[in-house]
Amino acid sequence: MATRTLSVSSLASTAFASFPHPRRSPPAPPLLRLLGPRPRALARASALSSTSSSAAAAADDEDGVDTVEQLLHPRPPSVSSPGATRGRIDRLMKLQRRADGDAVPGPAGPGGHRRWFPYLDAFRPAAGGAEVSSREVVEVLEPYILEARRERIRRAVDNRSYAVCLVVEGLSDFGNVSAAFRSADALGVQSVHVISCDSSKRYRDNRHVSMGAEKWLDTEIWNSPSECFSALKKRGYRIATTCLGTDSVCVYDMDWSQPTAIVVGNELRGISADALELSDLHCSVPMKGMVDSFNVSVAAGILMHHAVCDRVSRLGHHGDLLPEENRILLAEFYLRHRESTSTIVHEYAKRKAENFMARL
C-alpha cells in the first residue's frame, strides 16, 4: 500500500485551509505593527474543533481572573496528586515539563556543574490529538505572528538563562513581586519562584509595575521554603539567601557561573529562619549609607543585575541555551503570544492524528 509523507506545511495547510490569512494592507502605525492586529484566523480558531478547542477554551476562560490570590496562591495538595501545589499561573507553561530529578541531555555547564532546562520537546494536546514537537509549533504559528514581534521574541530567547533564578519568600506587597518579575524579565532570568503567597489584593493594580513580564517567565509556586529548596537542589542549584550577618558573603565575591537561586525575603521580617537554615550560603550587598537595607524589589534587581554582569565577565555571555533548548523555549514563547495560539496548535495536532490514522 503506497504511503506518502506529510510535512508540517502540508498538515498546516490542511488543518487551516478554512483560515483566512491576513490580506496585505497599508502599513500600520509603528505601535500597531509591533503588537499586530488579531488575525481573523485566531478569532475563529475556537470553532474548528469540538474536542481540542473546548479544552483550550476552558483554560482561556480563567485569563480574566486578575487577583494575586487567584494568580499566585498555591492550590492545596490533592489525594490523587499530592505534589500538585503550584498555582494556576503554572498553566501559562504550555510545553511538557521535565521532572525535577530528570537528567538534562547535553554537556554540563561551566565548571562541570549540572545544567537545568525545564521543558521537554513536546506539546501534548487535548484527547484525540497527536503529540507536537517544538519545531512543528514554531512552523505552524509563525504565519500568525508579525515579523517584528517574532524578532523581538527571538532576541529575548537568545538572552535567556536558567543558570540564575529568583525566589521571593512571603512578600506581602505584590507591587514588589511585580517589580521583581519585571527586573527578572529585563535581565534574562527566566525562572522565578514564589513561596507562601496569600493576598487578595487586586493584581490589576500592579500590572503597570510588571508591564506584563509574568506572561514570559516560568513562575512556580511553593507552600514552604523546604518544598521549594528541595526541588531547586534536585535541579542542581545552590541556594543563596540574602541576609546581613557575620557569615554573609559579599555578592561581588561570588562566582555566578555556578547555578544559583537568589532568595529575597519579606519586606518587614526578611528571610525566614527555615529558609536561612536550609540555604547553602548567605550573601549581602555592601551598603555605604545610614540605612542597612534596600527595598526588596530593588535588592532583587541589584542581585540579578550583578549576577548577569559577573556571568558575562566570566563566560562572555549570559544567555546559555543550547540550540535545541533555544528552539523549545521559542516554541513556548510563541504559544504564550496570544491566548488563541494554543487552540491553533491543538487543531494542528488533531489533523496530524487524523492523517496518521488514515495512513494505517
C-alpha positions as CSV (number, residue, x, y, z in Angstrom):
1,M,0.0,0.0,0.0
2,A,1.5,3.3,-1.1
3,T,2.1,5.9,1.6
4,R,3.2,9.5,1.5
5,T,5.0,11.6,4.0
6,L,3.1,14.7,5.2
7,S,5.2,17.7,6.0
8,V,4.4,20.3,8.6
9,S,3.5,22.7,5.9
10,S,1.1,20.3,4.2
11,L,-0.5,19.4,7.5
12,A,-0.8,23.0,8.5
13,S,-2.4,23.9,5.2
14,T,-4.9,21.1,5.6
15,A,-5.6,22.0,9.2
16,F,-6.1,25.6,8.5
17,A,-7.5,25.6,4.9
18,S,-10.5,27.4,6.2
19,F,-8.4,30.0,8.0
20,P,-8.4,33.3,6.0
21,H,-4.8,34.5,6.1
22,P,-4.5,38.2,6.7
23,R,-4.6,40.2,3.5
24,R,-2.0,42.8,2.7
25,S,-3.0,46.2,3.9
26,P,-1.3,49.6,4.0
27,P,1.5,49.9,6.6
28,A,0.2,50.3,10.1
29,P,1.5,52.8,12.7
30,P,4.7,51.6,14.4
31,L,3.0,50.6,17.6
32,L,0.3,48.7,15.8
33,R,2.9,46.9,13.6
34,L,4.7,45.8,16.8
35,L,1.7,44.4,18.6
36,G,0.0,43.2,15.5
37,P,-3.8,43.0,14.7
38,R,-5.5,39.9,15.9
39,P,-5.8,37.7,12.8
40,R,-9.3,36.6,12.0
41,A,-7.9,33.1,11.9
42,L,-7.1,33.3,15.6
43,A,-10.6,34.6,16.4
44,R,-12.2,31.7,14.5
45,A,-9.9,29.0,15.8
46,S,-12.0,28.0,18.7
47,A,-14.9,27.0,16.4
48,L,-12.8,24.5,14.5
49,S,-12.5,21.6,16.9
50,S,-15.1,20.5,19.4
51,T,-12.6,18.5,21.5
52,S,-9.3,20.4,21.4
53,S,-10.8,23.9,21.4
54,S,-13.2,23.1,24.4
55,A,-10.2,22.2,26.5
56,A,-8.2,25.2,25.5
57,A,-11.3,27.5,25.9
58,A,-11.8,26.2,29.4
59,A,-8.3,27.3,30.3
60,D,-8.6,30.6,28.5
61,D,-11.7,31.5,30.5
62,E,-9.5,31.9,33.5
63,D,-7.5,34.6,31.9
64,G,-10.0,37.3,33.1
65,V,-9.1,36.5,36.7
66,D,-6.8,39.2,37.9
67,T,-6.3,38.9,41.7
68,V,-3.0,38.0,43.1
69,E,-4.6,35.4,45.3
70,Q,-6.1,33.6,42.3
71,L,-3.0,34.1,40.2
72,L,-0.3,33.1,42.7
73,H,-2.0,31.3,45.6
74,P,-0.9,27.7,45.8
75,R,-3.6,25.0,45.3
76,P,-3.9,22.6,48.3
77,P,-2.5,19.2,47.6
78,S,-5.0,16.6,46.3
79,V,-5.1,12.9,47.2
80,S,-4.6,11.9,43.6
81,S,-1.7,14.4,43.1
82,P,-0.1,15.2,46.5
83,G,2.7,17.2,44.9
84,A,0.4,19.4,42.9
85,T,0.8,22.6,44.9
86,R,1.5,25.1,42.2
87,G,-0.9,27.9,41.4
88,R,-2.9,28.5,38.3
89,I,-0.1,30.5,36.8
90,D,1.5,27.1,36.1
91,R,-1.0,26.9,33.3
92,L,1.0,29.6,31.4
93,M,3.6,26.9,30.8
94,K,2.4,25.2,27.6
95,L,5.0,22.6,26.7
96,Q,5.6,19.4,28.7
97,R,7.8,19.8,31.7
98,R,10.7,17.7,32.9
99,A,10.6,16.1,36.4
100,D,12.9,17.7,39.0
101,G,15.2,14.6,39.2
102,D,15.5,14.0,35.4
103,A,18.9,14.5,33.8
104,V,19.1,17.2,31.2
105,P,20.7,15.9,27.9
106,G,23.8,17.7,26.6
107,P,27.1,18.9,28.0
108,A,27.5,20.1,31.6
109,G,27.5,23.7,32.4
110,P,30.6,25.9,33.2
111,G,32.8,24.2,35.8
112,G,31.1,20.9,35.2
113,H,28.0,22.0,37.1
114,R,24.7,20.3,36.3
115,R,22.6,22.2,33.8
116,W,18.8,22.6,34.2
117,F,16.3,23.1,31.5
118,P,12.6,22.5,32.4
119,Y,10.9,21.7,29.1
120,L,10.6,18.6,27.0
121,D,10.4,18.8,23.2
122,A,6.7,18.0,23.2
123,F,3.3,19.8,23.2
124,R,0.7,17.3,24.4
125,P,-2.7,18.4,23.1
126,A,-6.2,17.5,24.3
127,A,-7.5,14.0,23.8
128,G,-7.6,12.9,20.2
129,G,-4.5,14.9,19.1
130,A,-1.0,13.8,18.2
131,E,2.0,15.0,20.2
132,V,3.6,18.0,18.5
133,S,7.3,18.9,18.6
134,S,8.7,22.4,19.2
135,R,9.8,22.6,15.6
136,E,6.2,22.0,14.4
137,V,4.9,24.6,16.9
138,V,7.2,27.2,15.5
139,E,6.4,26.5,11.9
140,V,2.7,26.4,12.5
141,L,2.5,29.6,14.5
142,E,5.0,31.9,12.6
143,P,2.4,33.0,10.0
144,Y,0.2,34.3,12.8
145,I,2.9,36.5,14.4
146,L,4.2,39.7,12.8
147,E,7.9,39.7,11.8
148,A,8.8,42.5,14.2
149,R,7.2,40.6,17.1
150,R,9.0,37.3,16.1
151,E,12.3,39.1,16.0
152,R,11.7,40.6,19.5
153,I,10.8,37.2,20.9
154,R,13.9,35.6,19.3
155,R,16.2,38.2,20.8
156,A,14.6,37.6,24.2
157,V,15.0,33.8,24.0
158,D,18.7,34.2,22.8
159,N,19.4,36.1,26.1
160,R,17.5,33.8,28.5
161,S,19.2,31.5,31.0
162,Y,18.2,29.1,33.8
163,A,21.6,29.3,35.5
164,V,20.3,32.0,37.8
165,C,16.8,32.0,39.2
166,L,14.9,34.3,41.7
167,V,13.0,33.2,44.7
168,V,10.7,35.6,46.6
169,E,9.6,34.4,50.0
170,G,6.5,35.6,51.8
171,L,6.2,39.1,50.2
172,S,3.1,40.9,51.3
173,D,3.3,43.8,48.8
174,F,2.6,42.4,45.4
175,G,3.8,45.6,43.9
176,N,7.3,44.4,44.9
177,V,6.6,41.0,43.4
178,S,5.6,42.7,40.1
179,A,8.7,44.9,40.1
180,A,10.9,41.9,40.8
181,F,9.3,40.0,37.9
182,R,9.9,42.9,35.6
183,S,13.6,43.1,36.5
184,A,13.9,39.3,36.0
185,D,12.4,39.5,32.5
186,A,14.6,42.5,31.6
187,L,17.8,40.8,32.7
188,G,17.1,37.4,31.1
189,V,16.4,35.5,34.3
190,Q,13.7,33.1,33.0
191,S,12.8,31.1,36.2
192,V,11.1,32.8,39.2
193,H,9.6,31.2,42.3
194,V,7.1,32.4,44.9
195,I,6.8,31.0,48.4
196,S,3.7,31.3,50.5
197,C,1.6,34.0,48.8
198,D,-1.8,34.6,50.3
199,S,-3.2,38.0,49.4
200,S,-6.4,39.1,47.7
201,K,-5.0,42.4,46.6
202,R,-6.1,43.0,43.1
203,Y,-3.3,42.2,40.6
204,R,-4.6,44.8,38.1
205,D,-3.3,47.5,40.5
206,N,0.2,46.3,39.8
207,R,0.2,45.5,36.1
208,H,1.6,48.9,35.4
209,V,4.6,47.8,37.6
210,S,5.2,44.4,36.0
211,M,4.4,45.5,32.4
212,G,3.2,42.0,31.7
213,A,6.5,40.4,32.5
214,E,4.9,37.5,34.3
215,K,3.5,36.3,30.9
216,W,7.0,35.5,29.7
217,L,8.5,34.0,32.9
218,D,8.4,30.5,34.2
219,T,6.8,31.1,37.6
220,E,6.4,28.3,40.1
221,I,4.5,28.5,43.4
222,W,5.5,26.7,46.6
223,N,4.0,26.3,50.0
224,S,7.2,26.4,52.1
225,P,11.0,27.0,51.8
226,S,11.7,23.3,52.3
227,E,9.5,22.3,49.4
228,C,11.0,24.9,47.1
229,F,14.6,24.4,48.1
230,S,14.4,20.6,47.8
231,A,13.2,20.9,44.2
232,L,15.8,23.5,43.3
233,K,18.6,21.4,44.8
234,K,17.5,18.4,42.7
235,R,17.8,20.7,39.7
236,G,21.4,21.5,40.6
237,Y,21.1,24.9,42.2
238,R,22.9,26.2,45.2
239,I,20.6,28.3,47.5
240,A,21.8,31.8,48.3
241,T,19.7,33.7,50.8
242,T,20.1,37.5,51.3
243,C,21.0,38.2,54.9
244,L,23.1,40.7,56.8
245,G,25.3,38.7,59.2
246,T,28.9,37.8,60.1
247,D,28.8,34.7,57.8
248,S,27.4,36.6,54.8
249,V,29.4,36.5,51.6
250,C,29.7,39.7,49.6
251,V,27.8,39.2,46.3
252,Y,30.8,40.7,44.5
253,D,33.0,37.8,45.6
254,M,30.6,35.1,44.4
255,D,31.1,33.0,41.2
256,W,27.7,33.4,39.5
257,S,28.6,31.0,36.7
258,Q,27.5,28.3,39.1
259,P,23.7,27.6,39.0
260,T,22.4,29.8,41.8
261,A,18.9,30.5,43.3
262,I,18.8,34.1,44.8
263,V,16.3,34.3,47.7
264,V,14.9,37.5,48.9
265,G,12.5,37.8,51.9
266,N,9.6,39.6,53.4
267,E,9.7,43.4,53.5
268,L,9.5,43.6,57.3
269,R,10.7,40.2,58.6
270,G,13.3,39.4,56.0
271,I,14.3,35.8,55.2
272,S,12.5,33.2,57.5
273,A,14.5,31.1,59.9
274,D,13.7,28.0,57.9
275,A,15.0,29.4,54.7
276,L,18.2,30.6,56.4
277,E,18.8,27.2,57.8
278,L,18.1,25.3,54.6
279,S,20.2,27.6,52.3
280,D,23.7,26.8,51.2
281,L,25.1,30.2,51.9
282,H,24.1,33.7,53.0
283,C,25.0,36.8,50.9
284,S,24.6,40.5,51.1
285,V,25.1,43.7,49.0
286,P,27.5,46.2,50.6
287,M,25.8,49.4,51.6
288,K,27.6,52.7,52.4
289,G,24.8,54.8,53.7
290,M,23.0,55.3,57.0
291,V,20.3,52.7,56.3
292,D,21.1,49.0,56.4
293,S,18.6,47.6,53.8
294,F,17.3,48.0,50.3
295,N,13.7,47.8,49.2
296,V,13.2,44.1,48.5
297,S,12.5,44.6,44.8
298,V,15.5,46.9,44.4
299,A,17.7,44.3,46.2
300,A,16.4,41.6,43.8
301,G,17.2,43.8,40.8
302,I,20.7,44.6,42.1
303,L,21.5,40.9,42.8
304,M,20.2,39.7,39.4
305,H,22.0,42.5,37.6
306,H,25.3,41.7,39.3
307,A,24.8,38.0,38.6
308,V,24.3,38.7,34.9
309,C,27.3,41.1,34.7
310,D,29.5,38.5,36.5
311,R,28.4,35.8,34.1
312,V,29.2,38.0,31.1
313,S,32.6,38.8,32.6
314,R,33.4,35.1,33.2
315,L,31.7,33.5,30.2
316,G,31.3,36.2,27.7
317,H,27.6,35.9,27.7
318,H,24.5,35.4,29.9
319,G,22.2,33.6,27.6
320,D,23.4,30.0,27.5
321,L,20.6,27.8,26.0
322,L,21.7,25.0,23.7
323,P,20.3,25.2,20.1
324,E,17.6,22.6,20.9
325,E,16.7,24.4,24.2
326,N,16.5,27.7,22.3
327,R,14.1,26.3,19.8
328,I,11.9,24.7,22.6
329,L,11.8,28.0,24.5
330,L,11.0,29.8,21.3
331,A,8.0,27.5,20.8
332,E,6.9,28.1,24.4
333,F,7.0,31.9,23.8
334,Y,5.1,31.5,20.6
335,L,2.4,29.6,22.4
336,R,2.2,32.3,25.0
337,H,2.0,35.1,22.4
338,R,-1.8,35.1,22.4
339,E,-4.5,33.1,24.1
340,S,-5.7,31.5,20.9
341,T,-2.3,30.2,19.7
342,S,-2.7,27.1,21.8
343,T,-6.0,26.4,20.0
344,I,-4.3,26.6,16.6
345,V,-1.7,24.0,17.7
346,H,-4.5,21.8,19.2
347,E,-6.2,21.9,15.8
348,Y,-3.0,21.1,14.0
349,A,-2.4,18.1,16.4
350,K,-5.9,16.9,15.7
351,R,-5.4,16.9,12.0
352,K,-2.0,15.3,12.4
353,A,-3.5,12.4,14.3
354,E,-6.3,12.0,11.7
355,N,-3.7,11.8,8.9
356,F,-1.7,9.3,10.8
357,M,-4.8,7.1,11.3
358,A,-5.7,7.4,7.6
359,R,-2.3,6.0,6.6
360,L,-2.7,2.9,8.7
